[in-house]
Amino acid sequence: MKCLLLRESDPRYDDLLSEHDIKITNLSVLQTTTLDLATETSVEIHQGIIVSSKHGVRFIVNNSIDISGKVLAVVGPHTAQIVGKYAEKFDDVTLVWADNATALSEVILSSFPRHYSWLFYCGDKALDIIPRTLSQNNVDLNQLVVYKVEKKKDLDKALGSLLDVDLFQSVVFFSPSGVEFTSDIIKNRLSKECVLVAFGKSTAAAISTCFGDIYVIRICDHPTPSGVLNVLQSL
């Protein structure tokens, strides 16, 4: 099987899929820009900090934001692993994580007092799942956009060139933004026999919105390399 992964090359995915005879091509579709902010904003008055990606974690680290004694709630196992790489920085925090935003919202609601106030370090394209869920349950949340997600320069040309020369049996999307930035090119170039794989439910919803019923859509059971492998092996 030939598979297009719409993300930067990552040994966790590349090595595992290659070991199972899946021929992969990586294409990075996103670029992020960290915003220049007054990082002291309200950190002290919050009992919990939420981040949904590695960029939020690195914002905390690079700006030397002190979150000692607070809860750090993160979305996804990879984001949790990034936290682990900065163990000294986060030594005095309570770390909790869940596979997706919906599950993390449930953890926050079930594990911590409702009077806790939360600060969400997010990107400009963050989904509203966490803010909406916490608001509906009368939990205080402040959002601070700390990075912008943009389309990779020359993405259309690079993706078009790949689809012109390779016949992919599957394409894996890792975020709703990745779907948004590539859907027009894919609709015009990709065989209708190809299967579109979503890393999670939000990405699957974006695929359905952009592509309708043109392609078969599959969803990873877990947002991990093994979750991607399981889907691809089932095709």
C-alpha positions as CSV (number, residue, x, y, z in Angstrom):
1,M,0.0,0.0,0.0
2,K,1.1,3.5,-0.8
3,C,0.1,6.1,1.8
4,L,0.4,9.8,2.0
5,L,0.8,11.2,5.5
6,L,-0.1,14.9,5.6
7,R,2.4,15.8,8.3
8,E,6.1,16.3,8.7
9,S,8.3,13.2,8.8
10,D,8.3,11.6,12.2
11,P,10.2,8.4,13.0
12,R,7.4,7.2,15.3
13,Y,5.1,6.9,12.2
14,D,7.7,6.3,9.5
15,D,9.4,3.4,11.1
16,L,6.3,1.6,12.3
17,L,4.5,1.8,9.0
18,S,7.6,0.9,7.0
19,E,8.1,-2.2,9.2
20,H,4.6,-3.3,8.1
21,D,5.3,-2.8,4.4
22,I,3.4,0.4,4.0
23,K,5.1,2.7,1.6
24,I,4.7,6.2,3.0
25,T,5.3,9.7,1.7
26,N,5.3,12.6,4.1
27,L,4.1,16.1,3.3
28,S,4.1,18.9,5.9
29,V,1.0,21.1,5.3
30,L,1.1,23.5,8.3
31,Q,3.4,26.1,9.7
32,T,3.0,27.8,13.0
33,T,4.0,31.3,14.2
34,T,4.4,32.0,17.9
35,L,2.8,35.3,18.8
36,D,4.6,37.9,20.9
37,L,2.5,38.3,24.0
38,A,2.7,39.6,27.5
39,T,3.0,36.1,29.0
40,E,2.3,37.2,32.6
41,T,-1.4,37.5,31.7
42,S,-3.4,36.1,34.6
43,V,-1.4,32.9,35.1
44,E,-1.3,33.3,38.9
45,I,-5.1,33.4,39.3
46,H,-5.7,30.1,37.5
47,Q,-5.6,26.7,39.1
48,G,-5.2,24.9,35.8
49,I,-3.5,25.3,32.5
50,I,-4.8,23.6,29.3
51,V,-2.7,23.0,26.1
52,S,-3.9,21.1,23.0
53,S,-0.6,20.7,21.1
54,K,3.2,20.8,21.4
55,H,3.2,24.4,20.5
56,G,1.3,25.3,23.7
57,V,3.8,23.4,25.7
58,R,6.8,25.0,24.0
59,F,5.2,28.5,24.5
60,I,5.2,27.8,28.3
61,V,8.8,26.6,28.2
62,N,10.3,29.2,25.9
63,N,8.7,32.0,27.9
64,S,9.7,30.6,31.2
65,I,6.1,30.7,32.5
66,D,5.9,29.5,36.1
67,I,3.0,27.0,36.5
68,S,4.3,25.4,39.6
69,G,1.6,23.9,41.8
70,K,-1.0,24.0,39.0
71,V,-2.8,21.3,37.0
72,L,-1.5,20.9,33.4
73,A,-4.2,19.3,31.3
74,V,-3.1,18.3,27.7
75,V,-4.7,16.9,24.7
76,G,-3.1,13.8,23.1
77,P,-0.4,11.3,24.1
78,H,2.2,13.1,22.0
79,T,1.6,16.4,23.8
80,A,2.0,14.5,27.1
81,Q,5.3,13.1,25.8
82,I,6.5,16.6,25.0
83,V,5.7,17.6,28.5
84,G,7.8,14.7,29.7
85,K,10.8,16.0,27.7
86,Y,10.8,19.1,29.9
87,A,10.5,17.1,33.2
88,E,12.4,19.7,35.3
89,K,10.2,22.5,34.1
90,F,7.0,20.6,35.0
91,D,8.3,18.8,38.1
92,D,5.8,20.5,40.4
93,V,2.6,20.2,38.3
94,T,-0.2,17.7,38.2
95,L,-0.3,16.4,34.7
96,V,-3.5,14.9,33.2
97,W,-4.1,14.1,29.6
98,A,-6.7,12.5,27.3
99,D,-6.8,11.3,23.7
100,N,-9.0,14.2,22.5
101,A,-10.6,17.5,23.5
102,T,-13.9,15.9,24.4
103,A,-12.3,13.3,26.7
104,L,-10.0,16.0,28.3
105,S,-13.1,18.1,29.0
106,E,-14.7,15.1,30.8
107,V,-11.5,14.6,32.8
108,I,-11.5,18.2,33.9
109,L,-15.1,18.1,34.9
110,S,-14.9,14.8,36.8
111,S,-11.5,15.2,38.5
112,F,-11.3,18.8,39.6
113,P,-13.5,21.2,41.6
114,R,-15.9,23.3,39.5
115,H,-14.6,26.4,41.1
116,Y,-11.2,25.9,39.5
117,S,-10.3,28.6,36.9
118,W,-8.5,27.4,33.8
119,L,-6.2,29.1,31.2
120,F,-6.2,27.6,27.7
121,Y,-3.0,28.3,25.7
122,C,-4.2,27.6,22.1
123,G,-3.8,28.4,18.4
124,D,-5.9,30.6,16.3
125,K,-7.7,27.6,14.8
126,A,-8.5,25.8,18.1
127,L,-11.8,24.0,18.1
128,D,-14.4,25.2,20.6
129,I,-15.0,21.8,22.2
130,I,-13.2,22.6,25.5
131,P,-14.4,26.2,25.9
132,R,-18.0,25.2,25.1
133,T,-18.1,22.1,27.4
134,L,-16.6,23.9,30.3
135,S,-18.9,26.9,29.9
136,Q,-21.9,24.7,29.8
137,N,-20.9,23.3,33.1
138,N,-20.2,26.8,34.7
139,V,-16.4,26.3,34.8
140,D,-14.3,29.4,34.4
141,L,-12.0,29.4,31.3
142,N,-9.9,32.1,29.7
143,Q,-8.4,31.5,26.3
144,L,-5.1,33.0,25.2
145,V,-4.1,32.5,21.5
146,V,-0.4,32.0,21.6
147,Y,0.3,30.8,18.0
148,K,-1.1,31.0,14.5
149,V,-1.6,28.0,12.2
150,E,-1.0,28.8,8.5
151,K,-0.8,27.0,5.3
152,K,2.7,25.9,4.3
153,K,4.2,28.0,1.7
154,D,4.0,26.3,-1.8
155,L,1.8,23.6,-0.4
156,D,-0.5,23.5,-3.5
157,K,2.4,23.0,-5.8
158,A,4.1,20.3,-3.7
159,L,0.8,18.4,-3.2
160,G,-0.2,18.7,-6.8
161,S,3.1,17.3,-7.9
162,L,2.9,14.3,-5.6
163,L,-0.6,13.4,-6.7
164,D,0.4,13.7,-10.4
165,V,3.2,11.2,-10.1
166,D,2.0,8.8,-7.3
167,L,-1.1,6.7,-7.0
168,F,-1.9,6.6,-3.3
169,Q,-4.3,4.1,-1.8
170,S,-4.8,6.2,1.3
171,V,-4.2,9.7,2.7
172,V,-4.0,10.3,6.4
173,F,-5.1,13.7,7.8
174,F,-3.9,14.8,11.2
175,S,-6.0,18.0,11.8
176,P,-9.0,19.9,10.6
177,S,-6.7,22.6,9.3
178,G,-4.8,20.0,7.3
179,V,-8.1,19.1,5.6
180,E,-9.0,22.7,5.0
181,F,-5.6,23.5,3.4
182,T,-5.5,20.5,1.1
183,S,-9.1,19.6,0.1
184,D,-9.3,21.7,-3.1
185,I,-6.2,20.0,-4.6
186,I,-7.1,16.6,-3.5
187,K,-10.6,16.8,-4.9
188,N,-9.2,17.5,-8.4
189,R,-6.2,15.1,-8.3
190,L,-6.9,12.1,-6.1
191,S,-8.5,8.9,-7.3
192,K,-12.0,8.3,-5.9
193,E,-10.8,4.8,-5.0
194,C,-8.5,6.3,-2.3
195,V,-9.5,6.0,1.4
196,L,-9.2,9.1,3.5
197,V,-8.1,8.4,7.1
198,A,-8.8,10.8,9.9
199,F,-6.5,11.0,13.0
200,G,-9.5,11.8,15.2
201,K,-13.2,12.6,15.2
202,S,-12.8,16.4,14.7
203,T,-10.7,15.7,11.6
204,A,-13.2,13.2,10.4
205,A,-15.9,15.8,10.7
206,A,-13.8,18.2,8.6
207,I,-13.2,15.6,6.0
208,S,-17.0,14.9,5.7
209,T,-17.7,18.6,5.4
210,C,-15.1,19.2,2.7
211,F,-15.5,16.0,0.7
212,G,-19.0,14.8,1.4
213,D,-19.4,11.2,0.2
214,I,-16.8,11.3,-2.6
215,Y,-14.4,9.1,-0.7
216,V,-14.5,6.4,1.9
217,I,-13.6,7.9,5.3
218,R,-12.0,5.9,8.2
219,I,-11.1,7.1,11.7
220,C,-8.2,6.0,13.9
221,D,-9.3,4.2,17.0
222,H,-6.5,6.1,18.9
223,P,-4.5,9.2,18.0
224,T,-1.2,7.3,17.9
225,P,1.1,5.7,15.4
226,S,-0.4,2.3,16.2
227,G,-3.9,3.8,15.7
228,V,-2.9,4.9,12.1
229,L,-1.3,1.5,11.5
230,N,-4.5,-0.4,12.6
231,V,-6.6,1.6,10.2
232,L,-4.3,1.1,7.2
233,Q,-3.9,-2.6,7.8
234,S,-7.7,-3.0,7.8
235,L,-8.1,-1.5,4.4
